[in-house]
Amino acid sequence: MLKLQAFWCSFVVCLVLVLLTVSCTSKNNSDSQEKTSEIVAKDSIPPHVRLCTELIPDSYIDKVEGLSAGVLSATRWRWAPGKSKVITVTFIDGVQSIQKRVQNIASAWEPLIGAKFMYVPNSQNADIKISFAQKGVSWSSIGTDSKNRRPSMNFGWLEEEEIDSLFQSVVLHEFGHAIGLVHEHQLPNGNKIKWNVDSVYAYYMGYPNFWKIKDIKLNIFDRYSQNQIIGGKYDPLSIMMYHIPASLTEDGYTTPINVRISKEDKRTITDVYLR
């Protein structure tokens, strides 16, 4: 009888140990699968970067032989002698907390142009009119051409952008356009970019930009002629520079995702507005 009891005790203990082992193994496998799924999900995200387009003034469209970094001379801001140097800005829509972040970041341009951005309630007459309504795209008018458009600037994904540095990059870039700067990669002098044309079209026509052929030509391949630009020396670190993956160039040339105003940006913009 004692032997039978001992046998059953040993059997129960072994059964418990087996069940515990199976349970732990199952949990570990489950955790492993979750981690693997998480990695696969992240890796499955296309390595594309959402980029802005610039709204070239209508009067310039037919004259663009190409585009060049620097300030578009016809649209630089000018103030009468003795007048306060102010650029009025209004938000047409958007979340207040996001609007505040935009204001704080955009202020970095103020000492470089010697002017203040003055934010006013939803005004028809503001110089710069900002919307968040057109989802998935960001763009801006260039310089004083902002006065002619409503909205004149759109932030299409800031409300979902959680990474501070990328949020900053988008805001500084769009406000760079608003004070007259054009895209850096379209500079005619010193430009090292040898585009792989077929790859460029495939890249920008796909997720997440879905650009049309004419948009790609205007925002990638075209360059301003030098006489349309004030200042501007090709600078791969410029806040106005697109991130260019090596796969889009014939020789593997690439540029980083820039998140701050570069030294050359500062030199160019202060030469135009403060000297």
Secondary structure, 3 states (H helix, E strand, C coil): CHHHHHHHHHHHHHHHHHHHHHHHHHHHHHHHHHHHHHHHHHHCCCCCCCCEEEECCHHHHHHCCCCCCCEEHHHCCCCCCCCCCEEEEEECCCCHHHHHHHHHHHHHHHHHHCCEEEECCCCCCCCEEEECCCCCCEEEECHHHHHHCCCCEECCCHHHCCCHHHHHHHHHHHHHHHCCECCHHHCCCCCCCCECHHHHHHHHHCCCCCCCHHHHHHHHHCCCCHHHEECCCCCCCCCCCCCECHHHECCCCCECCCCCCCHHHHHHHHHHHCC
